[in-house]
Amino acid sequence: MTISKKAACNSHGQDSSYFLGWEEYEKNPFHESTNPNGIIQMGLAENQLSFDLLESWLAANPDAASFKRDGQSIFRELALFQDYHGLPIFKNALAQFMAEIRGNKVRFDPNNLVLTAGATSANETLIFCLADPGDAFLLPTPYYPGFDRDLKWRTGVEIVPIQCTSRNGFRITSPAVEEAYKLAQKRNLKVKGVLITNPSNPLGITLSRKELNLLLNFVEKKGIHLISDEIYSGTVFDSAEFVSIMELLPNRNNPQLMNRVHVVYSLSKDLGLPGFRVGSIYSNDRLVVAGATKMSSFGLISSQTQYLLSAILSDQVFAKKYVVENRMRLRNRHTVLVSGLRRVGISCLESNAGLFCWVDMRHLLSSDSLEAEMELWKKVVYDVGLNISPGSSCHCAEHGWFRVCFANMTEDTLDLAIRRIKSFVDSISPIKHCRNSRSKSISKWVSRLSFHDRECDR
């Protein structure tokens, strides 16, 4: 072997259908003029709806983009070595923006912030700080496919799913959490914590106070950690309340619990800047902050990026207007996708946040199986020309759910995607009708035939 076992091992998750869909898109990317029949990327959670707001700010504030302070260049200052604790001016601005996103119901101490190269680095760094190889974290399903890479690949930590189902809208329940903990014990895994995404990726829903208190009660009882990945907190686009886990901690009056709850944040989704690689860890535990700060030296944010963003975020008038306008645009775009799919006979989980919808295509499956979900997914990618993410890539226990993104394209492209889905559904509806009619007339003994036989019959 020419490379190390770590580099060669397949636990990275790169062979997941989530990533494979991206590969197919890159081979044949849609372009409205040069490749109108190409694959439309609906598997990438990017926010491209508010770039004009940022570009207008940059045009009105040329000094920031030119790395000037009071008209004088500070390029050399930014180009030289910077302490890996980060620029104080940026940490202050980021802490202020995090509070603004949460309606100023909670404050963040800049000294408790650790800067990282994106949320990917933040989550992995936290896992390194809180767990050893062979330990486990509990995650509600469905969950972001990249967590198999971010949390497991280099750390050696295991993920144990908290199984959530459509019966209650994929909400977290106490029995499901306890069952996951017992499963970890059966596997001889030491549970070090629970990790949640709030708002949820891929569900696009905010966690309720009931769910958050349930989880706080659980980690308090078990003496373990809770990581709340809140990178979509600024994308909540309807009147439903977003509650940060930090908002609930003061009422607990438990200093130990306070130190075991940690928040991950990023500007990738709220500001639409994934290419800037800006993430952060927030923790009240000084040991975690110190350890994470040391580890952050392997993934720093450039000084130039910190300076530019500190100027943008420090403009409180602009920041407030951006948050309001961006949420309105997300709401409108979400409505376009949901209403368009509804007209085609496809429903979505009711959601209020994020850059995607959790779409129910169970009625389009040829059978209730993983094979049927993969069959449908491949048809949508290759025949329909849409890259969407199958629920199985998100570890959903139910077949036929898909994550569909709506904020990384123009509205014209989204309209085209909906038209493609309509044509596809219309083309298979007669087949589904015949299949359903035939199944009703089959006698009971036929239902005992093997799945293989039924597939052959088709």
C-alpha positions as a printed NumPy array, in Angstrom:
array([[  0.   ,   0.   ,   0.   ],
       [  1.369,   3.403,  -0.994],
       [ -0.761,   5.488,   1.389],
       [ -1.693,   5.202,   5.052],
       [ -4.601,   3.168,   6.367],
       [ -6.341,   6.379,   7.446],
       [ -6.113,   7.917,   3.981],
       [ -7.255,   4.691,   2.346],
       [-10.147,   3.755,   4.65 ],
       [-13.652,   4.191,   3.232],
       [-15.255,   5.634,   6.374],
       [-14.888,   9.097,   4.815],
       [-18.294,   8.602,   3.22 ],
       [-17.222,   9.798,  -0.217],
       [-18.986,   6.814,  -1.8  ],
       [-22.344,   7.951,  -0.377],
       [-25.072,   8.709,  -2.908],
       [-25.002,  12.227,  -1.474],
       [-21.523,  12.783,  -2.903],
       [-22.   ,  10.558,  -5.943],
       [-24.832,  12.81 ,  -7.066],
       [-22.453,  15.76 ,  -7.004],
       [-20.019,  13.812,  -9.191],
       [-22.712,  13.146, -11.781],
       [-23.691,  16.81 , -11.763],
       [-20.093,  17.884, -12.327],
       [-19.904,  15.621, -15.39 ],
       [-22.944,  17.281, -16.951],
       [-23.77 ,  20.576, -15.215],
       [-26.832,  22.516, -16.286],
       [-26.299,  25.913, -17.905],
       [-29.219,  27.886, -19.255],
       [-27.472,  28.688, -22.542],
       [-24.533,  26.321, -23.05 ],
       [-26.026,  23.134, -21.575],
       [-29.8  ,  23.533, -21.077],
       [-30.325,  19.764, -20.84 ],
       [-27.702,  19.242, -18.166],
       [-28.231,  18.166, -14.566],
       [-29.607,  20.861, -12.243],
       [-27.8  ,  20.907,  -8.895],
       [-30.424,  20.52 ,  -6.157],
       [-28.169,  18.616,  -3.771],
       [-26.055,  21.572,  -2.66 ],
       [-27.252,  23.691,   0.286],
       [-25.906,  27.047,  -0.85 ],
       [-27.611,  30.399,  -0.352],
       [-27.223,  32.473,  -3.507],
       [-30.332,  34.605,  -3.021],
       [-28.755,  37.648,  -1.37 ],
       [-25.392,  38.155,  -3.052],
       [-26.595,  41.489,  -4.432],
       [-26.969,  42.837,  -0.894],
       [-23.367,  41.981,  -0.043],
       [-22.08 ,  43.28 ,  -3.371],
       [-23.918,  46.586,  -2.842],
       [-22.318,  46.937,   0.591],
       [-18.858,  46.271,  -0.852],
       [-19.422,  48.851,  -3.571],
       [-20.416,  51.41 ,  -0.943],
       [-17.46 ,  50.526,   1.328],
       [-14.42 ,  50.187,  -0.955],
       [-11.913,  50.589,   1.875],
       [-12.919,  47.267,   3.447],
       [-12.503,  45.31 ,   0.219],
       [ -9.204,  47.101,  -0.457],
       [ -7.878,  46.299,   3.026],
       [ -7.701,  49.904,   4.113],
       [ -8.312,  51.543,   7.469],
       [ -9.114,  55.27 ,   7.444],
       [ -7.929,  55.39 ,   3.856],
       [ -4.539,  53.826,   4.653],
       [ -3.549,  50.383,   3.417],
       [ -3.174,  47.701,   6.067],
       [ -2.306,  44.989,   3.561],
       [  1.127,  44.341,   5.057],
       [ -0.331,  44.144,   8.542],
       [ -2.834,  41.516,   7.454],
       [ -0.319,  39.621,   5.336],
       [  2.021,  38.957,   8.266],
       [  1.619,  36.204,  10.854],
       [ -1.458,  36.404,  13.062],
       [ -2.131,  34.705,  16.38 ],
       [ -4.411,  31.684,  15.946],
       [ -6.772,  33.088,  18.554],
       [ -8.14 ,  35.285,  15.753],
       [ -8.557,  39.026,  15.279],
       [-10.385,  40.525,  18.293],
       [-12.301,  42.898,  16.029],
       [-13.726,  39.954,  14.084],
       [-14.563,  37.849,  17.132],
       [-16.432,  40.798,  18.634],
       [-18.36 ,  41.382,  15.402],
       [-19.181,  37.676,  15.026],
       [-20.424,  37.397,  18.625],
       [-22.624,  40.437,  18.045],
       [-24.034,  38.989,  14.802],
       [-24.76 ,  35.633,  16.471],
       [-26.801,  37.472,  19.093],
       [-28.634,  39.479,  16.418],
       [-29.59 ,  36.284,  14.571],
       [-31.136,  34.984,  17.799],
       [-33.146,  38.123,  18.44 ],
       [-30.639,  39.273,  21.09 ],
       [-32.211,  36.814,  23.541],
       [-28.775,  35.436,  24.313],
       [-25.331,  37.038,  24.46 ],
       [-22.047,  35.513,  23.374],
       [-18.724,  36.245,  25.043],
       [-16.054,  36.671,  22.32 ],
       [-13.526,  35.066,  24.675],
       [-15.513,  31.826,  24.462],
       [-15.342,  31.736,  20.651],
       [-12.885,  29.557,  18.755],
       [-12.501,  30.352,  15.043],
       [-12.258,  27.494,  12.563],
       [-12.111,  27.003,   8.808],
       [-15.847,  26.352,   8.433],
       [-18.369,  24.304,  10.385],
       [-16.761,  21.083,   9.124],
       [-13.597,  21.935,  11.026],
       [-15.59 ,  23.166,  14.037],
       [-17.524,  19.925,  14.437],
       [-14.465,  17.715,  14.016],
       [-12.447,  19.838,  16.441],
       [-15.182,  19.557,  19.072],
       [-15.312,  15.793,  18.663],
       [-11.538,  15.618,  19.072],
       [-11.867,  17.654,  22.275],
       [-14.754,  15.7  ,  23.793],
       [-14.238,  12.065,  22.767],
       [-11.608,   9.41 ,  22.201],
       [-11.488,   6.829,  19.395],
       [-14.154,   4.217,  20.025],
       [-16.453,   6.579,  21.925],
       [-19.837,   7.516,  20.476],
       [-22.172,  10.429,  19.842],
       [-25.927,  10.083,  19.403],
       [-27.451,  11.855,  16.379],
       [-31.153,  12.19 ,  15.488],
       [-32.024,  10.865,  12.045],
       [-32.193,  11.905,   9.339],
       [-28.907,  13.791,   9.607],
       [-26.512,  15.641,   7.305],
       [-24.569,  13.026,   5.254],
       [-21.29 ,  14.898,   5.731],
       [-21.32 ,  14.081,   9.444],
       [-20.056,  10.589,   8.616],
       [-16.942,  12.349,   7.376],
       [-16.79 ,  15.277,   9.799],
       [-17.369,  13.36 ,  13.029],
       [-15.984,   9.879,  12.348],
       [-13.333,   9.684,   9.687],
       [-10.277,  11.088,  11.44 ],
       [-11.495,  10.99 ,  15.052],
       [-12.387,   7.295,  15.208],
       [-15.628,   8.196,  17.01 ],
       [-18.82 ,   6.279,  16.24 ],
       [-22.291,   7.658,  15.431],
       [-25.336,   5.945,  16.945],
       [-28.642,   7.06 ,  15.39 ],
       [-31.616,   8.361,  17.34 ],
       [-34.364,   7.015,  15.104],
       [-37.003,   9.628,  14.263],
       [-39.953,   8.86 ,  11.99 ],
       [-42.572,  10.583,   9.867],
       [-45.308,   9.47 ,  12.267],
       [-44.676,  12.612,  14.357],
       [-42.941,  14.757,  11.742],
       [-39.478,  13.37 ,  12.572],
       [-39.542,  14.985,  16.01 ],
       [-37.145,  13.815,  18.732],
       [-38.764,  11.741,  21.479],
       [-37.511,  10.546,  24.84 ],
       [-38.015,   6.819,  24.021],
       [-35.972,   7.214,  20.828],
       [-33.106,   8.881,  22.706],
       [-33.12 ,   6.211,  25.421],
       [-33.23 ,   3.436,  22.811],
       [-30.177,   4.896,  21.039],
       [-28.302,   5.065,  24.334],
       [-29.133,   1.426,  25.049],
       [-28.021,   0.441,  21.546],
       [-24.67 ,   2.121,  22.14 ],
       [-24.294,   0.218,  25.405],
       [-25.042,  -3.077,  23.65 ],
       [-22.249,  -2.234,  21.225],
       [-19.933,  -1.51 ,  24.171],
       [-19.625,   2.124,  23.125],
       [-19.121,   4.876,  25.671],
       [-21.554,   7.679,  24.831],
       [-19.861,  11.063,  25.186],
       [-22.686,  13.232,  23.92 ],
       [-25.547,  14.115,  21.597],
       [-25.192,  16.235,  18.463],
       [-28.144,  18.035,  16.905],
       [-28.64 ,  20.45 ,  14.023],
       [-31.021,  23.288,  14.83 ],
       [-32.564,  24.211,  12.449],
       [-32.381,  20.68 ,  11.131],
       [-30.433,  19.645,   8.081],
       [-32.06 ,  17.941,   6.134],
       [-35.555,  18.489,   7.582],
       [-35.626,  22.286,   7.505],
       [-37.427,  22.521,  10.856],
       [-36.527,  24.276,  14.101],
       [-36.402,  22.167,  17.236],
       [-39.114,  22.935,  19.754],
       [-38.495,  23.991,  23.349],
       [-39.906,  20.619,  24.375],
       [-37.315,  18.754,  22.307],
       [-34.449,  20.929,  23.523],
       [-35.455,  20.554,  27.171],
       [-35.828,  16.815,  26.648],
       [-32.239,  16.672,  25.395],
       [-30.943,  18.904,  28.178],
       [-32.61 ,  16.647,  30.74 ],
       [-31.025,  13.621,  29.095],
       [-27.449,  14.928,  28.937],
       [-27.786,  16.336,  32.454],
       [-28.864,  12.93 ,  33.764],
       [-26.142,  11.053,  31.873],
       [-23.384,  13.586,  32.523],
       [-22.531,  13.872,  28.817],
       [-22.162,  16.68 ,  26.268],
       [-24.604,  18.339,  23.882],
       [-23.4  ,  19.936,  20.634],
       [-25.908,  22.183,  18.88 ],
       [-24.958,  22.882,  15.268],
       [-26.799,  26.145,  14.591],
       [-25.34 ,  27.123,  11.216],
       [-28.843,  27.58 ,   9.737],
       [-30.098,  29.797,  12.574],
       [-30.335,  32.859,  10.319],
       [-32.404,  31.048,   7.689],
       [-35.599,  30.721,   9.778],
       [-38.088,  32.326,   7.407],
       [-41.5  ,  32.132,   9.025],
       [-43.042,  33.216,  12.304],
       [-42.12 ,  30.034,  14.152],
       [-39.665,  30.786,  16.933],
       [-36.042,  29.707,  16.735],
       [-34.682,  28.792,  20.142],
       [-30.933,  28.506,  20.574],
       [-29.824,  25.923,  23.092],
       [-27.929,  28.733,  24.835],
       [-31.2  ,  30.507,  25.525],
       [-32.398,  27.682,  27.768],
       [-29.252,  27.198,  29.841],
       [-29.571,  30.123,  32.312],
       [-32.847,  28.73 ,  33.658],
       [-31.134,  25.456,  34.506],
       [-28.872,  26.952,  37.171],
       [-26.402,  24.12 ,  36.63 ],
       [-22.795,  25.248,  36.023],
       [-21.703,  21.73 ,  35.069],
       [-24.401,  21.479,  32.412],
       [-23.474,  24.954,  31.181],
       [-19.956,  23.69 ,  30.502],
       [-21.178,  20.604,  28.65 ],
       [-23.267,  22.433,  26.036],
       [-21.451,  23.734,  22.948],
       [-22.588,  25.596,  19.833],
       [-21.215,  25.388,  16.296],
       [-21.827,  28.322,  13.978],
       [-20.756,  29.398,  10.499],
       [-21.335,  32.182,   7.99 ],
       [-21.633,  29.687,   5.129],
       [-25.439,  29.537,   5.157],
       [-26.671,  32.778,   6.735],
       [-24.384,  35.013,   4.644],
       [-23.976,  32.556,   1.761],
       [-20.178,  32.483,   2.089],
       [-19.108,  28.798,   2.164],
       [-16.036,  29.631,   0.096],
       [-14.773,  31.988,   2.811],
       [-14.443,  29.019,   5.213],
       [-15.644,  30.821,   8.351],
       [-16.806,  28.698,  11.245],
       [-16.706,  28.846,  15.02 ],
       [-17.116,  26.927,  18.26 ],
       [-18.77 ,  28.525,  21.266],
       [-18.283,  26.928,  24.665],
       [-18.444,  28.039,  28.3  ],
       [-15.878,  25.391,  29.23 ],
       [-12.454,  27.019,  29.393],
       [-10.708,  23.679,  28.883],
       [-12.68 ,  23.038,  25.691],
       [-11.959,  26.555,  24.448],
       [ -8.248,  26.145,  25.182],
       [ -8.048,  22.72 ,  23.562],
       [-10.044,  23.749,  20.512],
       [ -7.952,  26.891,  20.096],
       [ -4.771,  24.809,  19.96 ],
       [ -6.342,  22.488,  17.39 ],
       [ -7.579,  25.42 ,  15.31 ],
       [ -4.014,  26.091,  14.195],
       [ -4.583,  23.327,  11.617],
       [ -7.481,  25.222,  10.028],
       [ -7.266,  28.973,  10.421],
       [ -9.343,  31.714,   8.815],
       [ -7.157,  34.128,   6.879],
       [ -6.593,  37.551,   8.419],
       [ -7.858,  39.208,   5.243],
       [-11.148,  37.319,   5.491],
       [-11.536,  38.186,   9.163],
       [-10.881,  41.872,   8.508],
       [-13.357,  42.121,   5.626],
       [-16.119,  40.296,   7.483],
       [-15.557,  42.279,  10.655],
       [-16.28 ,  45.436,   8.647],
       [-19.474,  43.956,   7.193],
       [-20.805,  42.521,  10.457],
       [-19.912,  45.633,  12.46 ],
       [-22.293,  47.636,  10.253],
       [-25.29 ,  46.868,  12.461],
       [-27.778,  48.698,  10.25 ],
       [-26.734,  46.633,   7.243],
       [-26.588,  43.369,   9.233],
       [-30.157,  43.805,  10.502],
       [-31.502,  44.703,   7.061],
       [-29.658,  41.754,   5.504],
       [-31.121,  39.246,   7.966],
       [-34.68 ,  40.483,   7.38 ],
       [-34.398,  40.634,   3.58 ],
       [-32.613,  37.297,   3.295],
       [-35.301,  35.554,   5.346],
       [-38.031,  37.031,   3.143],
       [-36.294,  35.806,  -0.002],
       [-35.866,  32.333,   1.466],
       [-39.559,  32.231,   2.398],
       [-40.599,  33.2  ,  -1.114],
       [-38.292,  30.67 ,  -2.747],
       [-39.446,  27.929,  -0.371],
       [-43.047,  28.69 ,  -1.357],
       [-42.197,  28.357,  -5.056],
       [-40.776,  24.862,  -4.573],
       [-43.435,  23.571,  -2.178],
       [-46.366,  24.881,  -4.22 ],
       [-44.801,  23.632,  -7.449],
       [-44.342,  20.129,  -6.068],
       [-47.847,  20.15 ,  -4.589],
       [-49.301,  20.794,  -8.041],
       [-47.506,  17.677,  -9.229],
       [-48.896,  15.608,  -6.355],
       [-45.715,  15.598,  -4.264],
       [-45.825,  16.815,  -0.67 ],
       [-43.097,  18.125,   1.622],
       [-42.574,  17.997,   5.349],
       [-43.876,  21.276,   6.763],
       [-40.759,  23.345,   7.393],
       [-39.756,  26.841,   8.395],
       [-35.992,  27.113,   7.887],
       [-33.003,  26.048,   5.851],
       [-32.146,  26.053,   2.167],
       [-34.003,  22.843,   1.291],
       [-37.197,  20.84 ,   1.66 ],
       [-37.668,  17.279,   2.915],
       [-39.703,  15.847,   0.044],
       [-41.985,  12.823,   0.268],
       [-41.758,  10.625,  -2.855],
       [-42.755,   7.377,  -1.202],
       [-45.733,   7.025,  -3.522],
       [-43.375,   6.985,  -6.516],
       [-41.391,   3.957,  -5.304],
       [-41.863,   0.614,  -7.007],
       [-41.612,  -1.016,  -3.578],
       [-40.848,  -0.065,   0.016],
       [-37.132,  -0.835,  -0.152],
       [-33.715,   0.745,  -0.349],
       [-33.315,  -0.714,  -3.847],
       [-36.462,   1.062,  -4.995],
       [-35.276,   4.355,  -3.493],
       [-31.965,   4.042,  -5.331],
       [-33.803,   3.153,  -8.524],
       [-35.961,   6.279,  -8.244],
       [-32.961,   8.44 ,  -7.341],
       [-31.005,   7.275, -10.401],
       [-33.973,   8.022, -12.665],
       [-34.261,  11.524, -11.216],
       [-30.529,  12.154, -11.684],
       [-30.019,  10.612, -15.136],
       [-33.433,  10.813, -16.802],
       [-34.952,  13.904, -15.195],
       [-31.65 ,  15.738, -14.822],
       [-31.904,  16.764, -11.177],
       [-29.369,  15.992,  -8.474],
       [-31.308,  15.502,  -5.249],
       [-30.197,  13.682,  -2.109],
       [-31.909,  10.385,  -1.195],
       [-33.048,   9.929,   2.386],
       [-30.851,   6.864,   2.78 ],
       [-27.766,   9.095,   2.409],
       [-29.118,  10.975,   5.452],
       [-29.629,   7.674,   7.303],
       [-33.399,   7.985,   7.178],
       [-35.017,   4.692,   8.21 ],
       [-37.972,   5.267,   5.867],
       [-37.574,   4.837,   2.121],
       [-38.706,   7.461,  -0.365],
       [-37.765,  10.755,   1.285],
       [-35.404,  13.176,  -0.496],
       [-33.68 ,  16.449,   0.371],
       [-34.207,  19.032,  -2.376],
       [-32.349,  22.378,  -2.267],
       [-33.895,  25.575,  -3.628],
       [-31.607,  28.519,  -2.811],
       [-28.564,  27.805,  -5.005],
       [-30.158,  28.662,  -8.366],
       [-32.192,  31.302, -10.143],
       [-35.981,  31.201,  -9.974],
       [-36.089,  30.403, -13.701],
       [-33.903,  27.355, -13.088],
       [-36.122,  26.276, -10.203],
       [-39.191,  26.626, -12.451],
       [-37.462,  24.433, -15.036],
       [-36.675,  21.838, -12.362],
       [-40.342,  21.73 , -11.327],
       [-41.42 ,  21.325, -14.959],
       [-38.989,  18.421, -15.329],
       [-40.427,  16.762, -12.228],
       [-43.953,  17.22 , -13.569],
       [-43.054,  15.571, -16.87 ],
       [-41.477,  12.672, -14.994],
       [-44.426,  12.162, -12.659],
       [-46.879,  12.383, -15.57 ],
       [-44.899,   9.758, -17.456],
       [-44.989,   7.216, -14.639],
       [-48.513,   7.885, -13.341],
       [-50.226,   5.483, -15.804],
       [-47.746,   2.767, -14.858],
       [-48.353,   3.33 , -11.159],
       [-52.122,   3.27 , -11.721],
       [-51.966,  -0.065, -13.556],
       [-49.666,  -1.519, -10.943],
       [-51.942,  -0.422,  -8.089],
       [-55.06 ,  -1.727,  -9.836],
       [-53.433,  -5.065, -10.528],
       [-52.198,  -5.428,  -6.942],
       [-55.733,  -5.028,  -5.601],
       [-56.973,  -7.962,  -7.671],
       [-54.187, -10.369,  -6.733],
       [-55.297, -13.106,  -4.385],
       [-53.861, -13.417,  -0.891],
       [-51.58 , -16.365,  -1.672],
       [-49.66 , -14.289,  -4.217],
       [-48.618, -11.856,  -1.5  ],
       [-46.576, -14.658,   0.04 ],
       [-44.291, -14.831,  -2.98 ],
       [-40.738, -13.721,  -2.4  ],
       [-39.662, -10.151,  -3.088],
       [-37.411, -11.504,  -5.827],
       [-40.346, -13.132,  -7.562],
       [-42.373,  -9.948,  -7.4  ],
       [-39.503,  -7.996,  -8.912],
       [-39.207, -10.535, -11.742],
       [-42.947, -10.27 , -12.357],
       [-42.492,  -6.542, -12.953]])
